[in-house]
């Protein structure tokens, strides 16, 4: 019995072959969460991913870019958004949208980092002309009146 097979149901078992080989059967389920594959064990608990296996989501990358570019502008490393956009070889409007992410409410930023934003929220919704008031930002993404809880 060579190879890997994934069974969604059944009980774990060990099968001994006549030549001394052992086959371990562990039923698992693979689910997608934020574009990542998550292994779910038979008892329903999820296996914890290893830190080096966890890739940043597109929304997390956009947020990181915005904060990186803001730091470059504030430190004087770049004199203007136009200069920085030229240096980074990207469009001015894209850079401005990513910089808008730095004005988000702290609980929204935490939800991006924890991947606990409501599933319908996109980078586009957050980056295009975000409201100045944090409460209005929460209302825009459909959680008005309540703070987002870390997931």
OpenMM code with the backbone's topology and positions (N, CA, C; nanometers):
from openmm import Vec3, app, unit

residues = "UNK UNK UNK UNK UNK UNK UNK UNK UNK UNK UNK UNK UNK UNK UNK UNK UNK UNK UNK UNK UNK UNK UNK UNK UNK UNK UNK UNK UNK UNK UNK UNK UNK UNK UNK UNK UNK UNK UNK UNK UNK UNK UNK UNK UNK UNK UNK UNK UNK UNK UNK UNK UNK UNK UNK UNK UNK UNK UNK UNK UNK UNK UNK UNK UNK UNK UNK UNK UNK UNK UNK UNK UNK UNK UNK UNK UNK UNK UNK UNK UNK UNK UNK UNK UNK UNK UNK UNK UNK UNK UNK UNK UNK UNK UNK UNK UNK UNK UNK UNK UNK UNK UNK UNK UNK UNK UNK UNK UNK UNK UNK UNK UNK UNK UNK UNK UNK UNK UNK UNK UNK UNK UNK UNK UNK UNK UNK UNK UNK UNK UNK UNK UNK UNK UNK UNK UNK UNK UNK UNK UNK UNK UNK UNK UNK UNK UNK UNK UNK UNK UNK".split()
positions = [
    Vec3(0.0843, -0.1185, 0.0000),
    Vec3(0.0000, 0.0000, 0.0000),
    Vec3(0.0884, 0.1244, 0.0000),
    Vec3(0.1218, 0.1757, -0.1134),
    Vec3(0.1992, 0.2985, -0.1209),
    Vec3(0.1067, 0.4152, -0.1500),
    Vec3(0.1491, 0.5343, -0.1100),
    Vec3(0.0726, 0.6544, -0.1410),
    Vec3(-0.0071, 0.7038, -0.0227),
    Vec3(-0.0685, 0.8167, -0.0441),
    Vec3(-0.1498, 0.8806, 0.0588),
    Vec3(-0.2933, 0.8835, 0.0112),
    Vec3(-0.3829, 0.8399, 0.0949),
    Vec3(-0.5256, 0.8459, 0.0652),
    Vec3(-0.5935, 0.9242, 0.1754),
    Vec3(-0.6907, 1.0050, 0.1400),
    Vec3(-0.7634, 1.0857, 0.2380),
    Vec3(-0.9043, 1.0316, 0.2490),
    Vec3(-0.9409, 0.9900, 0.3698),
    Vec3(-1.0744, 0.9399, 0.3986),
    Vec3(-1.1409, 1.0384, 0.4931),
    Vec3(-1.2630, 1.0779, 0.4637),
    Vec3(-1.3330, 1.1741, 0.5470),
    Vec3(-1.4051, 1.1092, 0.6640),
    Vec3(-1.4289, 0.9801, 0.6561),
    Vec3(-1.5025, 0.9136, 0.7632),
    Vec3(-1.4278, 0.7888, 0.8055),
    Vec3(-1.4669, 0.7343, 0.9194),
    Vec3(-1.4051, 0.6112, 0.9660),
    Vec3(-1.3262, 0.6340, 1.0926),
    Vec3(-1.2734, 0.5258, 1.1452),
    Vec3(-1.1953, 0.5310, 1.2678),
    Vec3(-1.0478, 0.5114, 1.2356),
    Vec3(-0.9597, 0.5708, 1.3161),
    Vec3(-0.8169, 0.5468, 1.2937),
    Vec3(-0.7854, 0.3985, 1.3115),
    Vec3(-0.6926, 0.3476, 1.2310),
    Vec3(-0.6551, 0.2075, 1.2441),
    Vec3(-0.5135, 0.1862, 1.1929),
    Vec3(-0.4514, 0.0788, 1.2410),
    Vec3(-0.3191, 0.0384, 1.1953),
    Vec3(-0.3346, -0.0973, 1.1284),
    Vec3(-0.2842, -0.1084, 1.0061),
    Vec3(-0.2939, -0.2337, 0.9305),
    Vec3(-0.1528, -0.2863, 0.9100),
    Vec3(-0.1290, -0.4079, 0.9546),
    Vec3(0.0029, -0.4705, 0.9383),
    Vec3(0.0025, -0.5562, 0.8130),
    Vec3(0.1030, -0.5388, 0.7289),
    Vec3(0.1173, -0.6202, 0.6080),
    Vec3(0.2044, -0.7417, 0.6403),
    Vec3(0.1971, -0.8458, 0.5569),
    Vec3(0.2729, -0.9684, 0.5816),
    Vec3(0.4236, -0.9466, 0.5712),
    Vec3(0.4671, -0.8408, 0.4991),
    Vec3(0.6107, -0.8151, 0.4858),
    Vec3(0.6653, -0.7245, 0.5961),
    Vec3(0.5844, -0.6949, 0.6968),
    Vec3(0.6301, -0.6160, 0.8106),
    Vec3(0.5985, -0.4671, 0.8020),
    Vec3(0.5468, -0.4233, 0.6890),
    Vec3(0.5108, -0.2816, 0.6773),
    Vec3(0.3839, -0.2534, 0.7566),
    Vec3(0.3729, -0.1301, 0.8064),
    Vec3(0.2526, -0.0859, 0.8770),
    Vec3(0.1874, 0.0259, 0.7981),
    Vec3(0.0575, 0.0236, 0.7947),
    Vec3(-0.0184, 0.1318, 0.7323),
    Vec3(-0.1029, 0.1955, 0.8403),
    Vec3(-0.0860, 0.3242, 0.8593),
    Vec3(-0.1632, 0.3990, 0.9582),
    Vec3(-0.2738, 0.4728, 0.8850),
    Vec3(-0.3959, 0.4519, 0.9270),
    Vec3(-0.5116, 0.5167, 0.8657),
    Vec3(-0.5702, 0.6152, 0.9648),
    Vec3(-0.5661, 0.7447, 0.9297),
    Vec3(-0.6230, 0.8499, 1.0137),
    Vec3(-0.7183, 0.9308, 0.9274),
    Vec3(-0.8486, 0.9220, 0.9549),
    Vec3(-0.9426, 1.0009, 0.8750),
    Vec3(-0.9296, 1.1495, 0.9078),
    Vec3(-0.9176, 1.2306, 0.8041),
    Vec3(-0.9085, 1.3751, 0.8214),
    Vec3(-0.9991, 1.4415, 0.7193),
    Vec3(-1.0213, 1.5694, 0.7409),
    Vec3(-1.0971, 1.6485, 0.6446),
    Vec3(-1.0157, 1.7739, 0.6176),
    Vec3(-1.0066, 1.8143, 0.4931),
    Vec3(-0.9318, 1.9341, 0.4573),
    Vec3(-1.0313, 2.0425, 0.4191),
    Vec3(-1.0225, 2.1563, 0.4901),
    Vec3(-1.1112, 2.2693, 0.4635),
    Vec3(-1.0273, 2.3880, 0.4194),
    Vec3(-1.0889, 2.4775, 0.3456),
    Vec3(-1.0210, 2.6009, 0.3037),
    Vec3(-1.0630, 2.7139, 0.3953),
    Vec3(-0.9658, 2.7846, 0.4478),
    Vec3(-0.9892, 2.9029, 0.5300),
    Vec3(-0.8989, 3.0133, 0.4787),
    Vec3(-0.9558, 3.1191, 0.4277),
    Vec3(-0.8803, 3.2328, 0.3744),
    Vec3(-0.7767, 3.1884, 0.2717),
    Vec3(-0.8137, 3.0928, 0.1883),
    Vec3(-0.7239, 3.0473, 0.0841),
    Vec3(-0.6250, 2.9419, 0.1293),
    Vec3(-0.6219, 2.9112, 0.2581),
    Vec3(-0.5302, 2.8096, 0.3096),
    Vec3(-0.6029, 2.6788, 0.3298),
    Vec3(-0.5293, 2.5716, 0.3251),
    Vec3(-0.5875, 2.4414, 0.3531),
    Vec3(-0.5699, 2.4123, 0.5016),
    Vec3(-0.6778, 2.3713, 0.5662),
    Vec3(-0.6774, 2.3442, 0.7087),
    Vec3(-0.7177, 2.1992, 0.7305),
    Vec3(-0.6367, 2.1245, 0.8034),
    Vec3(-0.6659, 1.9848, 0.8322),
    Vec3(-0.7540, 1.9783, 0.9566),
    Vec3(-0.8677, 1.9091, 0.9434),
    Vec3(-0.9584, 1.8891, 1.0555),
    Vec3(-0.9556, 1.7414, 1.0927),
    Vec3(-0.9312, 1.7136, 1.2197),
    Vec3(-0.9230, 1.5767, 1.2682),
    Vec3(-1.0623, 1.5207, 1.2949),
    Vec3(-1.0758, 1.3876, 1.3130),
    Vec3(-1.2081, 1.3264, 1.3302),
    Vec3(-1.2893, 1.3837, 1.4472),
    Vec3(-1.2217, 1.4267, 1.5537),
    Vec3(-1.2958, 1.4806, 1.6678),
    Vec3(-1.3392, 1.6252, 1.6450),
    Vec3(-1.3114, 1.6799, 1.5283),
    Vec3(-1.3564, 1.8146, 1.4938),
    Vec3(-1.2551, 1.9238, 1.5189),
    Vec3(-1.1481, 1.8945, 1.5921),
    Vec3(-1.0508, 1.9998, 1.6180),
    Vec3(-0.9563, 2.0151, 1.5001),
    Vec3(-0.9075, 2.1369, 1.4830),
    Vec3(-0.8193, 2.1666, 1.3707),
    Vec3(-0.6745, 2.1512, 1.4141),
    Vec3(-0.5946, 2.0951, 1.3259),
    Vec3(-0.4514, 2.0847, 1.3521),
    Vec3(-0.3916, 2.2238, 1.3374),
    Vec3(-0.3077, 2.2632, 1.4311),
    Vec3(-0.2461, 2.3955, 1.4254),
    Vec3(-0.1414, 2.3998, 1.3154),
    Vec3(-0.1460, 2.5043, 1.2307),
    Vec3(-0.0449, 2.5150, 1.1257),
    Vec3(0.0902, 2.5530, 1.1865),
    Vec3(0.1964, 2.5097, 1.1223),
    Vec3(0.3295, 2.5489, 1.1679),
    Vec3(0.3517, 2.6942, 1.1274),
    Vec3(0.4229, 2.7725, 1.2078),
    Vec3(0.4402, 2.9156, 1.1768),
    Vec3(0.4977, 2.9411, 1.0387),
    Vec3(0.5866, 2.8573, 0.9914),
    Vec3(0.6482, 2.8807, 0.8607),
    Vec3(0.5592, 2.8379, 0.7450),
    Vec3(0.4471, 2.7707, 0.7747),
    Vec3(0.3532, 2.7306, 0.6705),
    Vec3(0.2429, 2.8332, 0.6480),
    Vec3(0.2367, 2.9343, 0.7312),
    Vec3(0.1275, 3.0300, 0.7257),
    Vec3(0.1684, 3.1485, 0.6381),
    Vec3(0.1035, 3.1616, 0.5248),
    Vec3(0.1316, 3.2724, 0.4337),
    Vec3(0.0326, 3.3854, 0.4608),
    Vec3(0.0771, 3.5066, 0.4417),
    Vec3(-0.0106, 3.6222, 0.4614),
    Vec3(-0.1188, 3.6241, 0.3539),
    Vec3(-0.2366, 3.6688, 0.3925),
    Vec3(-0.3472, 3.6812, 0.2978),
    Vec3(-0.3259, 3.8078, 0.2133),
    Vec3(-0.3926, 3.8188, 0.0997),
    Vec3(-0.3799, 3.9405, 0.0192),
    Vec3(-0.4168, 4.0671, 0.0974),
    Vec3(-0.5184, 4.0573, 0.1835),
    Vec3(-0.5575, 4.1751, 0.2610),
    Vec3(-0.4489, 4.2123, 0.3624),
    Vec3(-0.3853, 4.1129, 0.4233),
    Vec3(-0.2759, 4.1399, 0.5170),
    Vec3(-0.1573, 4.2018, 0.4441),
    Vec3(-0.1282, 4.1531, 0.3244),
    Vec3(-0.0190, 4.2100, 0.2453),
    Vec3(-0.0475, 4.3551, 0.2079),
    Vec3(-0.1718, 4.3838, 0.1703),
    Vec3(-0.2096, 4.5206, 0.1349),
    Vec3(-0.1927, 4.6130, 0.2550),
    Vec3(-0.2353, 4.5689, 0.3716),
    Vec3(-0.2214, 4.6472, 0.4938),
    Vec3(-0.0736, 4.6720, 0.5251),
    Vec3(0.0080, 4.5684, 0.5129),
    Vec3(0.1521, 4.5823, 0.5389),
    Vec3(0.2157, 4.6811, 0.4417),
    Vec3(0.1765, 4.6719, 0.3137),
    Vec3(0.2301, 4.7673, 0.2149),
    Vec3(0.1946, 4.9109, 0.2539),
    Vec3(0.0690, 4.9311, 0.2914),
    Vec3(0.0258, 5.0656, 0.3286),
    Vec3(0.1072, 5.1218, 0.4449),
    Vec3(0.1273, 5.0422, 0.5482),
    Vec3(0.2049, 5.0885, 0.6639),
    Vec3(0.3517, 5.1082, 0.6295),
    Vec3(0.4058, 5.0231, 0.5438),
    Vec3(0.5454, 5.0385, 0.5019),
    Vec3(0.5641, 5.1686, 0.4249),
    Vec3(0.4722, 5.1942, 0.3310),
    Vec3(0.4831, 5.3163, 0.2518),
    Vec3(0.4595, 5.4406, 0.3375),
    Vec3(0.3684, 5.4331, 0.4326),
    Vec3(0.3453, 5.5465, 0.5227),
    Vec3(0.4717, 5.5765, 0.6024),
    Vec3(0.5381, 5.4730, 0.6528),
    Vec3(0.6623, 5.4923, 0.7285),
    Vec3(0.7695, 5.5565, 0.6412),
    Vec3(0.7764, 5.5170, 0.5133),
    Vec3(0.8753, 5.5745, 0.4226),
    Vec3(0.8477, 5.7227, 0.3980),
    Vec3(0.7200, 5.7581, 0.3874),
    Vec3(0.6834, 5.8987, 0.3673),
    Vec3(0.7092, 5.9808, 0.4935),
    Vec3(0.6712, 5.9264, 0.6087),
    Vec3(0.6878, 5.9999, 0.7349),
    Vec3(0.8345, 6.0181, 0.7723),
    Vec3(0.9189, 5.9223, 0.7371),
    Vec3(1.0610, 5.9303, 0.7723),
    Vec3(1.1386, 6.0230, 0.6783),
    Vec3(1.0768, 6.0599, 0.5665),
    Vec3(1.1455, 6.1440, 0.4690),
    Vec3(1.2242, 6.0629, 0.3666),
    Vec3(1.2166, 5.9315, 0.3753),
    Vec3(1.2849, 5.8458, 0.2782),
    Vec3(1.2331, 5.8726, 0.1375),
    Vec3(1.1044, 5.9098, 0.1289),
    Vec3(1.0449, 5.9519, 0.0020),
    Vec3(0.9807, 6.0882, 0.0272),
    Vec3(0.9936, 6.1763, -0.0688),
    Vec3(0.9426, 6.3131, -0.0524),
    Vec3(0.7929, 6.3247, -0.0794),
    Vec3(0.7402, 6.2367, -0.1656),
    Vec3(0.5992, 6.2447, -0.2006),
    Vec3(0.5475, 6.1081, -0.2425),
    Vec3(0.4168, 6.0996, -0.2500),
    Vec3(0.3548, 5.9758, -0.2954),
    Vec3(0.3948, 5.9484, -0.4406),
    Vec3(0.4001, 6.0519, -0.5214),
    Vec3(0.4376, 6.0358, -0.6627),
    Vec3(0.5787, 5.9795, -0.6755),
    Vec3(0.6708, 6.0343, -0.5970),
    Vec3(0.8096, 5.9858, -0.6009),
    Vec3(0.8175, 5.8398, -0.5555),
    Vec3(0.7460, 5.8091, -0.4477),
    Vec3(0.7485, 5.6736, -0.3937),
    Vec3(0.6843, 5.5739, -0.4912),
    Vec3(0.5739, 5.6139, -0.5517),
    Vec3(0.5067, 5.5266, -0.6489),
    Vec3(0.5978, 5.4994, -0.7690),
    Vec3(0.6696, 5.6006, -0.8126),
    Vec3(0.7633, 5.5836, -0.9241),
    Vec3(0.8750, 5.4878, -0.8844),
    Vec3(0.9277, 5.5063, -0.7637),
    Vec3(1.0352, 5.4195, -0.7156),
    Vec3(0.9882, 5.2743, -0.7015),
    Vec3(0.8642, 5.2553, -0.6537),
    Vec3(0.8098, 5.1206, -0.6337),
    Vec3(0.7532, 5.0611, -0.7638),
    Vec3(0.7507, 5.1445, -0.8697),
    Vec3(0.7004, 5.1020, -1.0017),
    Vec3(0.5540, 5.0579, -0.9953),
    Vec3(0.4730, 5.1404, -0.9261),
    Vec3(0.3291, 5.1154, -0.9189),
    Vec3(0.2542, 5.2439, -0.9477),
    Vec3(0.1262, 5.2311, -0.9679),
    Vec3(0.0404, 5.3442, -0.9979),
    Vec3(0.0144, 5.4262, -0.8715),
    Vec3(0.0085, 5.5611, -0.8873),
    Vec3(-0.0196, 5.6504, -0.7740),
    Vec3(-0.1509, 5.6151, -0.7044),
    Vec3(-0.2530, 5.5861, -0.7826),
    Vec3(-0.3843, 5.5609, -0.7235),
    Vec3(-0.3834, 5.4331, -0.6390),
    Vec3(-0.3086, 5.3311, -0.6835),
    Vec3(-0.2977, 5.2087, -0.6046),
    Vec3(-0.2288, 5.2388, -0.4718),
    Vec3(-0.1222, 5.3156, -0.4764),
    Vec3(-0.0509, 5.3495, -0.3533),
    Vec3(-0.1414, 5.4276, -0.2584),
    Vec3(-0.2181, 5.5197, -0.3112),
    Vec3(-0.3097, 5.5974, -0.2266),
    Vec3(-0.4142, 5.5078, -0.1611),
    Vec3(-0.4650, 5.4103, -0.2353),
    Vec3(-0.5630, 5.3174, -0.1774),
    Vec3(-0.5012, 5.2368, -0.0644),
    Vec3(-0.3790, 5.1902, -0.0833),
    Vec3(-0.3128, 5.1116, 0.0218),
    Vec3(-0.2804, 5.2005, 0.1425),
    Vec3(-0.2462, 5.3256, 0.1181),
    Vec3(-0.2229, 5.4184, 0.2280),
    Vec3(-0.3520, 5.4453, 0.3057),
    Vec3(-0.4671, 5.4417, 0.2371),
    Vec3(-0.5956, 5.4594, 0.3059),
    Vec3(-0.6179, 5.3522, 0.4122),
    Vec3(-0.5608, 5.2335, 0.3937),
    Vec3(-0.5781, 5.1255, 0.4910),
    Vec3(-0.5160, 5.1604, 0.6260),
    Vec3(-0.4225, 5.2557, 0.6275),
    Vec3(-0.3586, 5.2939, 0.7540),
    Vec3(-0.4499, 5.3808, 0.8400),
    Vec3(-0.5649, 5.4200, 0.7868),
    Vec3(-0.6586, 5.5031, 0.8642),
    Vec3(-0.7730, 5.4206, 0.9234),
    Vec3(-0.7666, 5.2884, 0.9093),
    Vec3(-0.8745, 5.2034, 0.9586),
    Vec3(-0.8746, 5.1955, 1.1113),
    Vec3(-0.9920, 5.1698, 1.1670),
    Vec3(-1.0081, 5.1538, 1.3113),
    Vec3(-0.9195, 5.0392, 1.3599),
    Vec3(-0.8648, 5.0514, 1.4796),
    Vec3(-0.7757, 4.9463, 1.5312),
    Vec3(-0.8398, 4.8074, 1.5342),
    Vec3(-0.9693, 4.7991, 1.5652),
    Vec3(-1.0326, 4.6670, 1.5690),
    Vec3(-1.0483, 4.6080, 1.4285),
    Vec3(-1.0608, 4.6935, 1.3276),
    Vec3(-1.0684, 4.6439, 1.1896),
    Vec3(-0.9306, 4.5929, 1.1463),
    Vec3(-0.8249, 4.6670, 1.1833),
    Vec3(-0.6878, 4.6227, 1.1531),
    Vec3(-0.6610, 4.4886, 1.2216),
    Vec3(-0.7013, 4.4762, 1.3486),
    Vec3(-0.6817, 4.3501, 1.4222),
    Vec3(-0.7582, 4.2362, 1.3543),
    Vec3(-0.8789, 4.2654, 1.3061),
    Vec3(-0.9587, 4.1627, 1.2388),
    Vec3(-0.8930, 4.1193, 1.1075),
    Vec3(-0.8285, 4.2129, 1.0380),
    Vec3(-0.7546, 4.1772, 0.9159),
    Vec3(-0.6400, 4.0832, 0.9516),
    Vec3(-0.5660, 4.1183, 1.0559),
    Vec3(-0.4506, 4.0374, 1.0952),
    Vec3(-0.4920, 3.9009, 1.1496),
    Vec3(-0.6067, 3.8952, 1.2187),
    Vec3(-0.6562, 3.7690, 1.2754),
    Vec3(-0.7411, 3.6903, 1.1763),
    Vec3(-0.7654, 3.7480, 1.0591),
    Vec3(-0.8505, 3.6862, 0.9568),
    Vec3(-0.9924, 3.6611, 1.0086),
    Vec3(-1.0449, 3.7586, 1.0851),
    Vec3(-1.1795, 3.7423, 1.1403),
    Vec3(-1.2786, 3.8451, 1.0862),
    Vec3(-1.2435, 3.9104, 0.9761),
    Vec3(-1.3380, 4.0024, 0.9119),
    Vec3(-1.4537, 3.9218, 0.8532),
    Vec3(-1.5722, 3.9824, 0.8440),
    Vec3(-1.6809, 3.9119, 0.7753),
    Vec3(-1.6358, 3.8745, 0.6337),
    Vec3(-1.6778, 3.7591, 0.5841),
    Vec3(-1.6270, 3.7096, 0.4552),
    Vec3(-1.6570, 3.7986, 0.3349),
    Vec3(-1.7589, 3.8832, 0.3427),
    Vec3(-1.7942, 3.9668, 0.2284),
    Vec3(-1.7045, 4.0900, 0.2141),
    Vec3(-1.6218, 4.1217, 0.3129),
    Vec3(-1.5400, 4.2429, 0.3116),
    Vec3(-1.4172, 4.2204, 0.2234),
    Vec3(-1.3946, 4.3151, 0.1336),
    Vec3(-1.2806, 4.3067, 0.0419),
    Vec3(-1.1852, 4.4227, 0.0649),
    Vec3(-1.0656, 4.4096, 0.0107),
    Vec3(-0.9680, 4.5189, 0.0182),
    Vec3(-1.0260, 4.6425, -0.0489),
    Vec3(-1.0956, 4.6216, -0.1594),
    Vec3(-1.1548, 4.7327, -0.2334),
    Vec3(-1.2483, 4.8144, -0.1440),
    Vec3(-1.3361, 4.7445, -0.0693),
    Vec3(-1.4296, 4.8155, 0.0197),
    Vec3(-1.3572, 4.8963, 0.1267),
    Vec3(-1.2487, 4.8423, 0.1780),
    Vec3(-1.1768, 4.9093, 0.2859),
    Vec3(-1.0867, 5.0219, 0.2354),
    Vec3(-1.0319, 5.0078, 0.1156),
    Vec3(-0.9303, 5.1010, 0.0677),
    Vec3(-0.9849, 5.2194, -0.0116),
    Vec3(-1.1028, 5.2070, -0.0693),
    Vec3(-1.1573, 5.3156, -0.1507),
    Vec3(-1.2330, 5.4124, -0.0599),
    Vec3(-1.1810, 5.5313, -0.0461),
    Vec3(-1.2431, 5.6399, 0.0319),
    Vec3(-1.3031, 5.5927, 0.1644),
    Vec3(-1.2208, 5.5394, 0.2545),
    Vec3(-1.2775, 5.4961, 0.3829),
    Vec3(-1.3271, 5.6167, 0.4621),
    Vec3(-1.4375, 5.6010, 0.5344),
    Vec3(-1.4850, 5.7112, 0.6175),
    Vec3(-1.3800, 5.7478, 0.7222),
    Vec3(-1.3805, 5.8738, 0.7613),
    Vec3(-1.2841, 5.9202, 0.8612),
    Vec3(-1.3186, 5.8644, 0.9991),
    Vec3(-1.4466, 5.8621, 1.0321),
    Vec3(-1.4890, 5.8137, 1.1634),
    Vec3(-1.4886, 5.6611, 1.1676),
    Vec3(-1.4308, 5.6080, 1.2728),
    Vec3(-1.4189, 5.4633, 1.2852),
    Vec3(-1.5555, 5.3958, 1.2912),
    Vec3(-1.6520, 5.4586, 1.3547),
    Vec3(-1.7860, 5.3999, 1.3627),
    Vec3(-1.8470, 5.3863, 1.2234),
    Vec3(-1.8244, 5.4864, 1.1384),
    Vec3(-1.8749, 5.4795, 1.0014),
    Vec3(-1.8031, 5.3711, 0.9208),
    Vec3(-1.6753, 5.3475, 0.9508),
    Vec3(-1.6025, 5.2384, 0.8857),
    Vec3(-1.6659, 5.1039, 0.9216),
    Vec3(-1.6997, 5.0881, 1.0499),
    Vec3(-1.7631, 4.9633, 1.0948),
    Vec3(-1.8992, 4.9449, 1.0281),
    Vec3(-1.9757, 5.0544, 1.0160),
    Vec3(-2.1069, 5.0471, 0.9510),
    Vec3(-2.0924, 5.0076, 0.8042),
    Vec3(-1.9891, 5.0603, 0.7379),
    Vec3(-1.9680, 5.0311, 0.5959),
    Vec3(-1.9467, 4.8809, 0.5725),
    Vec3(-1.8767, 4.8152, 0.6648),
    Vec3(-1.8511, 4.6717, 0.6449),
    Vec3(-1.9563, 4.5844, 0.7135),
    Vec3(-2.0584, 4.6483, 0.7719),
    Vec3(-2.1695, 4.5728, 0.8257),
    Vec3(-2.1579, 4.5291, 0.9696),
    Vec3(-2.0724, 4.5953, 1.0462),
    Vec3(-2.0627, 4.5633, 1.1891),
    Vec3(-2.0816, 4.6902, 1.2724),
    Vec3(-2.1635, 4.7819, 1.2231),
    Vec3(-2.1882, 4.9085, 1.2910),
    Vec3(-2.2387, 4.8870, 1.4326),
    Vec3(-2.1901, 4.9708, 1.5249),
    Vec3(-2.2366, 4.9656, 1.6629),
    Vec3(-2.1642, 4.8610, 1.7472),
    Vec3(-2.0834, 4.7775, 1.6847),
    Vec3(-2.0125, 4.6752, 1.7616),
    Vec3(-1.8670, 4.6707, 1.7155),
    Vec3(-1.7812, 4.6423, 1.8076),
    Vec3(-1.6402, 4.6269, 1.7724),
    Vec3(-1.6167, 4.4844, 1.7267),
    Vec3(-1.5277, 4.4707, 1.6328),
    Vec3(-1.4942, 4.3366, 1.5840),
    Vec3(-1.4159, 4.2631, 1.6915),
    Vec3(-1.4479, 4.1376, 1.7092),
    Vec3(-1.3769, 4.0547, 1.8063),
    Vec3(-1.2693, 3.9745, 1.7362),
    Vec3(-1.1535, 3.9664, 1.8001),
    Vec3(-1.0445, 3.8844, 1.7427),
    Vec3(-1.0918, 3.7399, 1.7385),
    Vec3(-1.0656, 3.6741, 1.6225),
    Vec3(-1.1117, 3.5381, 1.6006),
    Vec3(-1.0152, 3.4418, 1.6496),
] * unit.nanometer
topology = app.Topology()
chain = topology.addChain("A")
for resn in residues:
    res = topology.addResidue(resn, chain)
    for name in ("N", "CA", "C"):
        topology.addAtom(name, app.Element.getBySymbol(name[0]), res)
